[in-house]
Amino acid sequence: MTDYSQLRLLAVHAHPDDESSKGAATMAHYARLGAQVMVATCTGGERGSILNAEMAGDVWAERDLPGLRRHEMASAVEALGVQHRWIGFTDSGLPEGDPLPPLPWGCFALQPLQRASAPVVQLVREFRPHVILSYDENGGYPHPDHIQTHNVSMEAYLRSGDPEAYPGTGEPWTPSKLYYDRAFNPERFMALHEALEARGMKSPYAERIAAIQESDPEGHRPPMPRHETTTRIECADQFPARDRALSSHRTQVDPKGLFFAVSTETQAEVWPWEDYTLAESRVPSSVPETDLFAGIDPTTPPRK
């Protein structure tokens, strides 16, 4: 039986609330098993908007959204039972328009790779995670901060164990595995959609499924995952903790929106997992997996 008390998991995210919509139940699951779990948030979400209509006109949200989002993040961390670290970069915003406007000066997405990666490398060397969770090269979806989060996560995975790299950021540490999150994989939406329709219930995913299955007249399709699921973590017992964390981000998450459109009980019955792609491994690995720490012996350093 695995002794999770000797194992450590680091999830690297772009903004406050990303940790609650991507892999939250997994983190709560491993924290409950005794592992040390850390969330790193690269930006403060300073250029975000109020996305929950019920918060419109809220004085705190209107006057100091970044400050309120820090309090929301603290509540989410408490709900999940994990540790947290702010990395400290400034949100890049999501550019809109044709052509797209330039990103704001000094934002996270415009930082040179080594500058953006240095504090994450330092955290890896301090926290010493065996496993890192992050996004694929498309950022999960192509937000510039998500793509940069992928970049710094990969750099930290590849270089944190190199004693010549990033001097002054601590003693080298070599993580064993890195995974891409697949929170929005179409297989999950399809399974929930079909289960609801089979029960004679209206599916909130009908439009999303139609967009995935058919291009619009101009040939556009929603961003599609580029990787297959290799690893499923059964964590339905932590869906309530996930939902509490999501609800903590009350400026960002609509309690009547898509995240809460299907009951926890139905989700647990139809899709009781959270899904990942094993992107990098320094330990012998065989997929499919049911444990992020599969193949890891905390007493044996991974190969370089």
Secondary structure, DSSP 4 states (H G I P E B T S, - for coil): ---GGG-EEEEEESSTTHHHHSSHHHHHHHHHHT-EEEEEEEE--TT-----GGGTT-HHHHH-HHHHHHHHHHHHHHHHT-EEEEEEEPP-----SSSPPPPPTT-GGGS-HHHHHHHHHHHHHHH--SEEEE--TT-SS--HHHHHHHHHHHHHHHHTT-TTSSTTS-S----SEEEEE-TT-HHHHHHHHHHHHHTT---TTHHHHHHHHS--TT-------SS---EEEE-GGGHHHHHHHHHH-TTT--TTSGGGSS-HHHHHHH--EEEEEEEEESS---SSBS-TTTT--TTSPPP-
